[in-house]
């Protein structure tokens, strides 16, 4: 695994249409969108708070946050997680 795209592929999520809702899901919002919506760009939020606000389990939210961090959409700080103003891929080394 060398990039966030590899991680998304392992989960069976295509890169180009990953942010688009699936028309066959009854209008359900995907988990990544729910996690991003639960985050703030100003204040870091703990994983437990992100999970509560997104309606996911702590394990699900934690995994999605890690993938979003690899994708450069969120960043982790000492206080928790926050949404990045400009997506930038995480440095892996």
VMD Tcl script that builds the backbone (N, CA, C; Angstrom):
set m [mol new atoms 279]
animate dup $m
set s [atomselect $m all]
$s set {name element resname resid chain x y z} {
  {N N UNK 1 A 0.855 -1.153 0.000}
  {CA C UNK 1 A 0.000 0.000 0.000}
  {C C UNK 1 A 0.907 1.224 0.000}
  {N N UNK 2 A 0.715 2.074 -0.994}
  {CA C UNK 2 A 1.558 3.261 -1.113}
  {C C UNK 2 A 0.795 4.572 -1.094}
  {N N UNK 3 A -0.528 4.517 -1.126}
  {CA C UNK 3 A -1.301 5.757 -1.149}
  {C C UNK 3 A -2.695 5.539 -0.580}
  {N N UNK 4 A -3.407 6.634 -0.405}
  {CA C UNK 4 A -4.788 6.535 0.064}
  {C C UNK 4 A -5.644 5.805 -0.957}
  {N N UNK 5 A -5.334 5.985 -2.246}
  {CA C UNK 5 A -6.103 5.305 -3.288}
  {C C UNK 5 A -6.000 3.787 -3.129}
  {N N UNK 6 A -4.831 3.292 -2.714}
  {CA C UNK 6 A -4.670 1.854 -2.476}
  {C C UNK 6 A -5.571 1.393 -1.331}
  {N N UNK 7 A -5.650 2.213 -0.281}
  {CA C UNK 7 A -6.502 1.860 0.855}
  {C C UNK 7 A -7.968 1.847 0.447}
  {N N UNK 8 A -8.391 2.868 -0.324}
  {CA C UNK 8 A -9.777 2.912 -0.785}
  {C C UNK 8 A -10.069 1.697 -1.656}
  {N N UNK 9 A -9.107 1.316 -2.501}
  {CA C UNK 9 A -9.302 0.158 -3.381}
  {C C UNK 9 A -9.480 -1.120 -2.566}
  {N N UNK 10 A -8.688 -1.274 -1.501}
  {CA C UNK 10 A -8.824 -2.456 -0.644}
  {C C UNK 10 A -10.206 -2.541 -0.004}
  {N N UNK 11 A -10.805 -1.383 0.232}
  {CA C UNK 11 A -12.146 -1.351 0.815}
  {C C UNK 11 A -13.238 -1.470 -0.236}
  {N N UNK 12 A -12.827 -1.513 -1.511}
  {CA C UNK 12 A -13.808 -1.647 -2.584}
  {C C UNK 12 A -14.471 -0.353 -2.969}
  {N N UNK 13 A -13.793 0.767 -2.709}
  {CA C UNK 13 A -14.337 2.079 -3.031}
  {C C UNK 13 A -13.535 2.645 -4.190}
  {N N UNK 14 A -14.210 3.008 -5.269}
  {CA C UNK 14 A -13.495 3.572 -6.412}
  {C C UNK 14 A -13.123 5.017 -6.127}
  {N N UNK 15 A -12.038 5.469 -6.710}
  {CA C UNK 15 A -11.527 6.804 -6.434}
  {C C UNK 15 A -12.334 7.923 -7.034}
  {N N UNK 16 A -12.820 7.777 -8.258}
  {CA C UNK 16 A -13.484 8.877 -8.939}
  {C C UNK 16 A -14.883 9.152 -8.424}
  {N N UNK 17 A -15.612 8.131 -8.056}
  {CA C UNK 17 A -16.999 8.314 -7.643}
  {C C UNK 17 A -17.203 8.108 -6.155}
  {N N UNK 18 A -16.123 8.086 -5.389}
  {CA C UNK 18 A -16.236 7.797 -3.957}
  {C C UNK 18 A -17.048 8.840 -3.205}
  {N N UNK 19 A -16.998 10.101 -3.634}
  {CA C UNK 19 A -17.731 11.143 -2.924}
  {C C UNK 19 A -19.171 11.288 -3.395}
  {N N UNK 20 A -19.543 10.596 -4.458}
  {CA C UNK 20 A -20.894 10.686 -4.985}
  {C C UNK 20 A -21.786 9.638 -4.332}
  {N N UNK 21 A -22.995 10.013 -3.946}
  {CA C UNK 21 A -23.886 9.024 -3.340}
  {C C UNK 21 A -24.301 7.972 -4.360}
  {N N UNK 22 A -24.503 6.775 -3.881}
  {CA C UNK 22 A -24.954 5.678 -4.721}
  {C C UNK 22 A -26.450 5.841 -4.953}
  {N N UNK 23 A -26.898 5.914 -6.221}
  {CA C UNK 23 A -28.320 6.122 -6.463}
  {C C UNK 23 A -29.191 4.987 -5.939}
  {N N UNK 24 A -28.630 3.813 -5.741}
  {CA C UNK 24 A -29.405 2.678 -5.265}
  {C C UNK 24 A -29.467 2.563 -3.757}
  {N N UNK 25 A -28.932 3.530 -3.032}
  {CA C UNK 25 A -28.906 3.409 -1.573}
  {C C UNK 25 A -30.026 4.173 -0.884}
  {N N UNK 26 A -30.991 4.657 -1.638}
  {CA C UNK 26 A -32.125 5.357 -1.042}
  {C C UNK 26 A -31.772 6.733 -0.519}
  {N N UNK 27 A -30.721 7.355 -1.052}
  {CA C UNK 27 A -30.341 8.689 -0.613}
  {C C UNK 27 A -29.496 8.703 0.644}
  {N N UNK 28 A -29.015 7.551 1.072}
  {CA C UNK 28 A -28.202 7.464 2.285}
  {C C UNK 28 A -26.844 8.122 2.056}
  {N N UNK 29 A -26.370 8.881 3.009}
  {CA C UNK 29 A -25.078 9.539 2.921}
  {C C UNK 29 A -23.984 8.539 3.274}
  {N N UNK 30 A -22.904 8.515 2.475}
  {CA C UNK 30 A -21.834 7.562 2.769}
  {C C UNK 30 A -21.103 7.947 4.051}
  {N N UNK 31 A -20.392 6.985 4.607}
  {CA C UNK 31 A -19.763 7.162 5.912}
  {C C UNK 31 A -18.700 8.248 5.901}
  {N N UNK 32 A -17.936 8.357 4.813}
  {CA C UNK 32 A -16.898 9.386 4.758}
  {C C UNK 32 A -17.512 10.777 4.821}
  {N N UNK 33 A -18.603 10.986 4.133}
  {CA C UNK 33 A -19.271 12.283 4.167}
  {C C UNK 33 A -19.796 12.561 5.568}
  {N N UNK 34 A -20.335 11.557 6.218}
  {CA C UNK 34 A -20.850 11.734 7.581}
  {C C UNK 34 A -19.725 12.110 8.541}
  {N N UNK 35 A -18.556 11.477 8.390}
  {CA C UNK 35 A -17.417 11.798 9.256}
  {C C UNK 35 A -16.922 13.212 8.959}
  {N N UNK 36 A -16.788 13.565 7.686}
  {CA C UNK 36 A -16.344 14.918 7.338}
  {C C UNK 36 A -17.322 15.972 7.860}
  {N N UNK 37 A -18.612 15.694 7.778}
  {CA C UNK 37 A -19.620 16.624 8.284}
  {C C UNK 37 A -19.543 16.776 9.798}
  {N N UNK 38 A -19.063 15.739 10.482}
  {CA C UNK 38 A -18.956 15.778 11.941}
  {C C UNK 38 A -17.730 16.564 12.408}
  {N N UNK 39 A -16.820 16.854 11.488}
  {CA C UNK 39 A -15.588 17.557 11.852}
  {C C UNK 39 A -15.726 19.056 11.680}
  {N N UNK 40 A -14.867 19.781 12.372}
  {CA C UNK 40 A -14.790 21.228 12.273}
  {C C UNK 40 A -13.417 21.599 11.728}
  {N N UNK 41 A -13.336 22.682 11.016}
  {CA C UNK 41 A -12.054 23.169 10.550}
  {C C UNK 41 A -11.334 24.003 11.593}
  {N N UNK 42 A -12.069 24.436 12.608}
  {CA C UNK 42 A -11.503 25.309 13.637}
  {C C UNK 42 A -11.101 24.574 14.901}
  {N N UNK 43 A -11.939 23.654 15.338}
  {CA C UNK 43 A -11.722 22.993 16.636}
  {C C UNK 43 A -11.555 21.499 16.416}
  {N N UNK 44 A -10.522 20.940 17.037}
  {CA C UNK 44 A -10.309 19.493 16.944}
  {C C UNK 44 A -11.378 18.763 17.749}
  {N N UNK 45 A -11.792 17.614 17.236}
  {CA C UNK 45 A -12.785 16.794 17.926}
  {C C UNK 45 A -12.208 15.411 18.173}
  {N N UNK 46 A -12.497 14.867 19.348}
  {CA C UNK 46 A -12.048 13.514 19.696}
  {C C UNK 46 A -12.760 12.495 18.824}
  {N N UNK 47 A -12.142 11.351 18.646}
  {CA C UNK 47 A -12.724 10.284 17.830}
  {C C UNK 47 A -14.098 9.885 18.350}
  {N N UNK 48 A -14.259 9.842 19.655}
  {CA C UNK 48 A -15.557 9.464 20.225}
  {C C UNK 48 A -16.633 10.482 19.867}
  {N N UNK 49 A -16.274 11.755 19.840}
  {CA C UNK 49 A -17.238 12.791 19.473}
  {C C UNK 49 A -17.588 12.713 17.982}
  {N N UNK 50 A -16.572 12.458 17.148}
  {CA C UNK 50 A -16.817 12.306 15.711}
  {C C UNK 50 A -17.746 11.118 15.478}
  {N N UNK 51 A -17.498 10.019 16.190}
  {CA C UNK 51 A -18.347 8.830 16.055}
  {C C UNK 51 A -19.788 9.148 16.448}
  {N N UNK 52 A -19.964 9.834 17.557}
  {CA C UNK 52 A -21.313 10.178 18.029}
  {C C UNK 52 A -22.031 11.082 17.028}
  {N N UNK 53 A -21.342 12.104 16.546}
  {CA C UNK 53 A -21.960 13.056 15.619}
  {C C UNK 53 A -22.256 12.444 14.254}
  {N N UNK 54 A -21.460 11.458 13.847}
  {CA C UNK 54 A -21.658 10.836 12.527}
  {C C UNK 54 A -22.588 9.629 12.586}
  {N N UNK 55 A -22.895 9.158 13.795}
  {CA C UNK 55 A -23.765 8.002 13.928}
  {C C UNK 55 A -23.060 6.687 13.664}
  {N N UNK 56 A -21.741 6.678 13.761}
  {CA C UNK 56 A -20.950 5.469 13.538}
  {C C UNK 56 A -20.363 4.982 14.851}
  {N N UNK 57 A -19.865 3.746 14.840}
  {CA C UNK 57 A -19.163 3.256 16.020}
  {C C UNK 57 A -17.794 3.931 16.081}
  {N N UNK 58 A -17.159 3.884 17.242}
  {CA C UNK 58 A -15.832 4.474 17.397}
  {C C UNK 58 A -14.840 3.778 16.465}
  {N N UNK 59 A -14.942 2.466 16.317}
  {CA C UNK 59 A -14.032 1.724 15.441}
  {C C UNK 59 A -14.220 2.137 13.979}
  {N N UNK 60 A -15.475 2.274 13.543}
  {CA C UNK 60 A -15.740 2.697 12.162}
  {C C UNK 60 A -15.220 4.116 11.914}
  {N N UNK 61 A -15.527 5.024 12.834}
  {CA C UNK 61 A -15.083 6.412 12.683}
  {C C UNK 61 A -13.561 6.494 12.686}
  {N N UNK 62 A -12.916 5.724 13.544}
  {CA C UNK 62 A -11.460 5.726 13.618}
  {C C UNK 62 A -10.833 5.267 12.311}
  {N N UNK 63 A -11.369 4.208 11.738}
  {CA C UNK 63 A -10.856 3.707 10.467}
  {C C UNK 63 A -11.049 4.693 9.335}
  {N N UNK 64 A -12.208 5.316 9.281}
  {CA C UNK 64 A -12.489 6.295 8.224}
  {C C UNK 64 A -11.620 7.534 8.412}
  {N N UNK 65 A -11.413 7.970 9.650}
  {CA C UNK 65 A -10.540 9.113 9.903}
  {C C UNK 65 A -9.118 8.823 9.437}
  {N N UNK 66 A -8.643 7.614 9.688}
  {CA C UNK 66 A -7.289 7.246 9.247}
  {C C UNK 66 A -7.182 7.288 7.725}
  {N N UNK 67 A -8.193 6.784 7.035}
  {CA C UNK 67 A -8.178 6.826 5.571}
  {C C UNK 67 A -8.271 8.249 5.044}
  {N N UNK 68 A -9.099 9.065 5.693}
  {CA C UNK 68 A -9.208 10.461 5.290}
  {C C UNK 68 A -7.911 11.220 5.557}
  {N N UNK 69 A -7.180 10.820 6.596}
  {CA C UNK 69 A -5.882 11.436 6.869}
  {C C UNK 69 A -4.895 11.077 5.755}
  {N N UNK 70 A -4.891 9.825 5.336}
  {CA C UNK 70 A -4.029 9.423 4.226}
  {C C UNK 70 A -4.385 10.175 2.947}
  {N N UNK 71 A -5.657 10.448 2.784}
  {CA C UNK 71 A -6.139 11.155 1.603}
  {C C UNK 71 A -5.911 12.665 1.697}
  {N N UNK 72 A -5.472 13.148 2.876}
  {CA C UNK 72 A -5.188 14.565 3.055}
  {C C UNK 72 A -6.400 15.420 3.348}
  {N N UNK 73 A -7.524 14.809 3.691}
  {CA C UNK 73 A -8.759 15.570 3.929}
  {C C UNK 73 A -8.920 15.998 5.383}
  {N N UNK 74 A -8.250 15.279 6.312}
  {CA C UNK 74 A -8.302 15.628 7.735}
  {C C UNK 74 A -6.888 15.579 8.302}
  {N N UNK 75 A -6.719 16.185 9.477}
  {CA C UNK 75 A -5.432 16.109 10.155}
  {C C UNK 75 A -5.659 15.824 11.636}
  {N N UNK 76 A -4.705 15.109 12.203}
  {CA C UNK 76 A -4.770 14.764 13.619}
  {C C UNK 76 A -3.891 15.736 14.390}
  {N N UNK 77 A -4.398 16.211 15.514}
  {CA C UNK 77 A -3.613 17.070 16.398}
  {C C UNK 77 A -3.650 16.453 17.787}
  {N N UNK 78 A -3.034 17.098 18.728}
  {CA C UNK 78 A -3.016 16.578 20.091}
  {C C UNK 78 A -4.401 16.472 20.709}
  {N N UNK 79 A -5.320 17.335 20.263}
  {CA C UNK 79 A -6.669 17.363 20.833}
  {C C UNK 79 A -7.649 16.447 20.122}
  {N N UNK 80 A -7.311 16.006 18.916}
  {CA C UNK 80 A -8.244 15.182 18.150}
  {C C UNK 80 A -8.058 15.379 16.660}
  {N N UNK 81 A -9.172 15.449 15.943}
  {CA C UNK 81 A -9.175 15.537 14.484}
  {C C UNK 81 A -9.847 16.807 14.032}
  {N N UNK 82 A -9.348 17.364 12.924}
  {CA C UNK 82 A -10.015 18.511 12.318}
  {C C UNK 82 A -9.936 18.381 10.807}
  {N N UNK 83 A -10.896 18.988 10.145}
  {CA C UNK 83 A -10.942 18.974 8.686}
  {C C UNK 83 A -9.891 19.946 8.155}
  {N N UNK 84 A -9.195 19.534 7.112}
  {CA C UNK 84 A -8.203 20.413 6.473}
  {C C UNK 84 A -8.918 21.386 5.546}
  {N N UNK 85 A -8.431 22.618 5.502}
  {CA C UNK 85 A -9.044 23.606 4.620}
  {C C UNK 85 A -8.732 23.295 3.158}
  {N N UNK 86 A -7.540 22.775 2.898}
  {CA C UNK 86 A -7.159 22.349 1.557}
  {C C UNK 86 A -6.637 20.935 1.639}
  {N N UNK 87 A -7.289 19.995 0.960}
  {CA C UNK 87 A -6.810 18.605 1.013}
  {C C UNK 87 A -5.364 18.509 0.551}
  {N N UNK 88 A -4.584 17.755 1.314}
  {CA C UNK 88 A -3.179 17.546 0.997}
  {C C UNK 88 A -2.803 16.147 1.474}
  {N N UNK 89 A -2.270 15.298 0.606}
  {CA C UNK 89 A -1.934 13.937 1.019}
  {C C UNK 89 A -0.985 13.917 2.210}
  {N N UNK 90 A -1.202 12.962 3.094}
  {CA C UNK 90 A -0.358 12.808 4.271}
  {C C UNK 90 A 1.029 12.342 3.860}
  {N N UNK 91 A 2.036 12.731 4.633}
  {CA C UNK 91 A 3.390 12.258 4.389}
  {C C UNK 91 A 3.543 10.893 5.035}
  {N N UNK 92 A 3.924 9.925 4.251}
  {CA C UNK 92 A 4.039 8.574 4.749}
  {C C UNK 92 A 5.437 8.263 5.266}
  {N N UNK 93 A 6.432 9.061 4.898}
  {CA C UNK 93 A 7.790 8.856 5.392}
  {C C UNK 93 A 8.539 10.141 5.439}
}
mol reanalyze $m
mol bondsrecalc $m
mol representation Tube
mol addrep $m
